[in-house]
Amino acid sequence: MKTDQIYDLFRKSAGINTDSRTIRSGEIFFALWGEKYNGNKYAAETLKNGALCAVIDDPLFETENTILVDDCLFELQALASHHRKELAVPVLAITGTNGKTTTKELIAAILSKKKRVHYTKGNLNNHIGVPLTILSAPEDTEMMVIEMGASHVGEIRSLCLIAKPDYGIITNIGTAHIEGFGSYDGVVKAKTELFEHLRKVNGIAFYNDKDPLIAEKIFKMVNRAVPFSDPTGIELLVGIQETDLLLNLRVTYQHKSYEVKTNLFGSYNYENVKAAIATGLFFDVPMDDIVAAIGEYHPENNRSQVIATKKNTLICDSYNANPSSMVTAIQSFSEIISGQKVIILGDMLELGDKTESEHNKVLQELKSIKPDLVYLVGPVFKKISDVYGYQSFDNTDKLRDYLKKKTIKGFTIFIKGSRGMGLEKIYDLL
């Protein structure tokens, strides 16, 4: 069956689902493969549970109401590409080493003051998540904001072929998932694939004109670009105000000043907020609406999230970590005005042969700010911690056991590590 025929079924369906456990009546099930599962095995089950049809790529599981294709993932991506063409709305793509999710959330909140915006939910930013995001866009969508993640060269290029963005932002380029990219140059090449796409379609890149690397790539690779500091031909000034914990900004635009209060921890979110403000102004969102949207946005899912417990104030930033984000976050934590401070860090994953050296850089930064207490979690930090004199634990469960016996009260506690470390498991003890 051709993609356009499947698309006709999609238009009559209740949507697309790739998880047999959550299938709803009228949905189309796509039987994707993974390292530990074969979605084809569950096609018959989804049909019994109300799926409109099941798209499979293994003829052994062909039954009534299954659609056999050569490759389910390829067909899912082709269907998303087809839907994106049919919707015919502007698409803004966001990628980068750090801050892409926060930037995406802020931009979506701001643009929603003026348009019906459909955007990436959670972290659905890969070769499966981007197609699913596009296919879940309602017919009355006026604009899409799509987050794009990458763990190897060529991935952003592929995602651009599916989403076909007209606009793009690279928040920054740092060292993350370097194991998959091979080197820092590989990271740069992968991220700037978005700029390559925008050049080909004569699209517009919004960019941080204070970032030398991004500015260099803009002038070499993109035909049309809009700097954060001048999104409309009128200078935009954004400065950080002193604060106890949350990031507050003073914005000057069109000879008027605005106080922008955020619910985000850390000066490292400054560029993310500035990107969102500039993008909103470019799309004619009034500044008062931009200020309101930023103030209404509350981070979730352990991203720059501040939580007051009965015992402490937690800064939960444990969704992900890489060397650049870890160092800037530690610096931000050192700048806040607070009483006693605790820093809890988990290992950074996927750094390849840079693993030990990058963890040492983090501990050198930590040594310079002298927090009251430091706890390190993971085999890498455990291996190198003795040199710095910090208490360390093999894994999060070992730290949990320790915290059950030790009372920590009246502290401001910063928690950050790679998602695989599971540091959220200690929150209830703090």
N, C-alpha and C positions, 0 to 999 in steps of 0.2 A: 504494500500500500504506500502511495506517495505521501510526502509531507503535507501537501495541500488537502489531501483526503483526511488525514489525521487531524488537520487543523479544523476541518468542518465538524468533526466529532467533538473537538475541544470546545468550539463555540457553543455547542449544545450541552456541554458537561458542567459539572460543579467544580471543575478545576483539575489540577495535576497533583499527584501524590507519589512519592518514591518510597514511602514507609508503609509496609503492609500492615503494621500494628495500629496505624491511625487512620486507615482508609475510611472514607465517608461515602454515603450513598451518592451515586452519580458522578464520582470522580474517575479519572483515568489513571490507572496504575502503570508506572514505568519500572520495569524490572532491571534495576541497575546492579552492577557487580561491585564487590569490594574485596579486600584481602581475605576477609573471613566469612563472606556471605555471597550467595547467588540469588538475586531477586527473582529469577525465573521460578524458583522452587515455591514461591508464595503467590504466584499469579492466580492459581485456581482458588486459593483461600480468599483473595481479595474480591474475586467475582462472586463468591458465596456471600460475602459481607456487603455486597451492594455496588461494587465498582461497575461503572458503565462498560468498560473494557480494560484489557491489560495488554500493554505493549511489551513484547518479549523478543529475545534474540537467540533463543535456544529452541529448536524444533521439537525437542523431546517433551516440552511442556505445552505444546500447542493444543488448545481445546476450543470449544465454542466461545466466541467473544474475546479471543486473543488475537492480537495483530503481530505477526512475525516480521521483524525488520532485521537488517544486517547487524546493527549496533544500537542498543537502546540509548546510550549516552549521546552518541552522535545525533540520533533522531530527536532527543530531548532538546539539544542545542539548536538543531535546525528548526524545530517548532518554535522555540523562543525567538530566533532570528526572524522568522515569518511573522510572529505576533508583534514584534517591535516595529516592523515595516507597516503592518496594518494600523497600529496605533498612531503612527506618524506624529509623535510629540517630541519635543526637545529632550535630550538625555545628557545629564551631567555625570561624568565618571570621576571617582575619587580614588586615588591610590597613594602609596607612600609607606615609609618604614614605620613611622609613629604618627598617631593622631588621626588616622583616616576615619575611624568609626565615630569619634567625637565630632570631627568636622562634618561628616555626613549627617549626623543627628542634628547638629545645630543648623546647617543649611536647610535641611528638610523642614525643621521647625519654622525657620524664617520665611522660606518660600511659601509655606502653607498658609501664611497670612494673606497671600494674594492669589495663589493657584491651588488646584487640586493636585497634590504631589503624591506620587507613589515612590517609595524608597526601600532600600535594603533593610530588612528586619534582622536584628541580631548580627550575626557574623556570616550570613549567607553570601560570601564574597568570592567563591571559587568557581571552578568549571561546572559544578552542579548548582551551587547557590545562585549564581547570576542568572542562569536560565529560569530557575524557579521564581526568582524575584520578578523577572519580566513577565512570565506567564501568569503571575498572580495580580498583575496590574488591571484595575477595573477599566471598563470601556470609557468612563468619563475622565480618565486621567489626563491632566494637562501638561505634566512634566514628570520625568523620572530622575531620581538621584541614585546612582548605582555605585556601591563600593566594590572595588576590585582588589583582591589580595593575590599574592604570588609567592611561590616557593621555588621557582626555577625560571630560567630564561625562556621566553616564548609564551608564557601563560597570559600576561596582560595583552599581548597581541591577539591571542585566541579569543579572549573575553571581549576585546574591542570588535572583532568580527561578528560576534553575537549581538552585543548591545549597541554598536554603531553610535558612540557618543558624539555629540556636537560640541560639547564643552568638556573641559577636564581640569583637574587639580592634582598635582603631586605635592603632598604636604611637606615631605622632606625625603632625603635618601641617607640611610644609615646602615649599620651592620645588624641585619636580622636574617635568620634562616640562611646564613652564609654557607652552610653545609650544602644546601641545594643549588646555590648560585656559583659555587666554586671559588669566588673571590669578591672583593668589594667592587671591582670593575664589573663583575657579573651582576651585582645588585643594581648598579647604575644603569647598565644596559637594559635590565628587565623592567625597571620602573619607567624609564624614558620611552618604552614602547608605546605608552599612552600619547606622548608628544609626537611620535612618528605617525600614529593614526590621525591625530588632529591636523598634522601638516597635509596628509593625503586628502582629507575631506574639507580642507580649508576651515577647520573648526577653531574655536577660541580656547586658549589656556589661561586660567587665572593662576597667578604665581606670586610667591613671596619674593619681592624685589630686594629684600635684605639678605637673602640666602645666596651666596656667591655661586654655588654649584648649580642651583635651580635657574638662576638668572643666566648663567653661561649656556645652559642647555636650551633655554627658551630662545635665545638669540640665534643659536645655531640650528634649531630644529623646527621652530614653529613660525608660521606666517602671521598669525594674529594672536596677540597676547594682552592681557589686562593685569597690571600690577595691583597688589593688595592696597598699596598706598595711594593709588589714583584710579579707582574703578570706573569713574564717570567723567573724567576730565577735571574733577575737583578734588583737591588733596584731602585725604583721609588720615587724620592723626589719631593713633590709639596708644595710650600709655597706661602702665600698670600703677594702681594706687596701693599704698601700704594697707595690709589687711592681716588679721589674726590667722585666718585659715583659708577662706574661700577667695578666689580670684575676682577682684574688682577692677574695672577699667574706666579711664576717662577718655571719651571720644570727642573729637572736634571735627565738625563737617559743616560746610556752608556757613561758617562764622557762628555756629552754635555749638555749645558743649553739652554732652550727655554723660550721665553716670550709668555705667553698665555693670549691674551686679549679676554674677554668675553663681551657680551651685557647684562649681568645679573647683577641686583643689589644684593648686600648683601653677606657678608662673610658666611652666612648660606648656600649658594650655593656651597661653597668650596668642600664639600664631594660629591656632585652630579657631579661636574666636574672631581674630582679625580676618581670617579667610572667609568666615561665614558672614561677617558684616559687609565685606567688600562684595561678595557674591550677591547678597541681598540688595545692595544699592544698585549694582549693575542691572538687576532684574526689576528695578523700580519699586522695591518695597520701601515704604516710608521709614525713616529712622526710628520714629516712635514705636512702630510695629516691630522693628528689629530688636530694639531694647527690650520690649515686652516678651518677645519670643525667647530671647536668651535667658531672661529671668525666670521664665516658666519651665525651662528645660532642666530636668533632674537626671543626672547620670545614673545608670543601672549596671548590673552585671559586673561589678568590681572594677569599673573604669573611673578613676579619679573620684571615687564615691566616698563621701564623709558620713559616717554613722556614729551617733552618740549612743553608747550603751550605758548601763547602770554604773559601770566601773570606769570606763575610759572613752576617749574619742578615737575612733578608728578611721584611718585613711586607707581605703581598700582599693588597691590598684594591682590586683593579682590576676587579672584576666590574661595578661601577657607580659613579656619582658624581653628586652634585648639590650646590648651594651649602651647604646645612645640613650634610650628611654630610661634605663636604670640610673645612669649618672645624672641626667637632668632632673629626674624625680628626687634623687637624694639632695641635690643642690637646692631644689625648691623647698624641700622639707627643712633644710637647715636655715632657710630665710624666714620661716614663719615665727611669729612671736608666740611662745607657748611656755608652759612649765617644763616638767620632765618629759623627755622624749625617748621613745623606743623605736628601733628599726628592726624589722623582721624581713629578711630577704631569702628567696628561694633560688635555686640554680636557674640559669638561662640555658635553654636547650637549642639544639640544631646549629651550633657554632663551629662544628668540625675541628680542624687543627688549631683554631683560634680560641678554643674553649677556655683553657687554663689562663692564657694571657689576658683575655677579656675579663674574666672573673677577678684576676689580680688588680686590674685597673679600677674595678668597682670598689674593691676593698681599700685601695689607696685613697680613693675619693672619700670613702667612709671614714678613714683614719683622720682626714683633714678636718672633718666637722665635729668629731667627738660627741656623739650622742650618749645619753645616760646608760642605755642598755642596747645591746645588739644580739640578735639570735640569727644564725645562718642555718639554712636547711638544704640538704642535698649532697650527693657524693663529691661534687666538684668543690663546693665551698668547704665541706668537711676536710678535704685533702689539704687545702691551702690555708685554713683558718688559724692554725697554731702559730704561724709566723706573725699574725696580727693580734693574737691574744683574744680572739672572739670565741664565744661559746657556739658550738655547732652541733647539728643533729643529722643523722643519716637520711631521715625522711620526715615527712609531716606527722606521721603517727608517733614517732619518737618525741617530737616537739609537743604534741598533744599530751602525751604521758607526763612530760615535764611540767606543762602549764597546769595540769590538774592538781599538782602538789604545791604550786607556787602562786601566791596572790599578787596580781599586778593591778594596781588601782591608782587612779588619778593621773594617768599618763596620756599623752598624745602618741598614738602608735601608727607608724607607717608600715604597710605590708605590701610587698611586691615580689613577684616571681613568675616564671613561665607557667602557663595554664596546667601543664602536666604535673606540676608540683602539688596542686590541690591545696593551696594555702587557705582557701575559704573554709576548710575543715577546722580551723582554730578559732574562728570568729566567736563562736558561742562561749569560749573559755575566757574571752577578753571583755 
